[in-house]
Amino acid sequence: MNRMSTNSTGSRLNLLRLKVGWSAAECAYRFTIQANQNIATEDWIEWERSSDEEPRGRELNSALDDISAIFGIERRYFDETAIPVPENILSFQK
């Protein structure tokens, strides 16, 4: 398991998405289904690029329970400063 130091929740989200191999569009779609809240691909990308102090970063933080459910991981993945990139991410099959 790799341990990486990250600067923001958005960068952790980006690492997670890359590990799974989903596009930002796929993640936005899955979030829309999970949270019953429409999110565009551009919004997802802005989440990944946001700092924790920005409005988008705060918005991302409020969505972490649903995002964690999408990837099948514990929410604490986003709370740690030096985090393991999860090896056991659940990749949903289409």
Sequence and secondary structure as in RCSB ss.txt:
>XXXX:A:sequence
MNRMSTNSTGSRLNLLRLKVGWSAAECAYRFTIQANQNIATEDWIEWERSSDEEPRGRELNSALDDISAIFGIER
RYFDETAIPVPENILSFQK
>XXXX:A:secstr
  EEE SSHHHHHHHHHHHHT  HHHHHHHHHHHHT    HHHHHHHHH  TTSHHHHHHHHTHHHHHHHHT  G
GGGT SEEE  S       
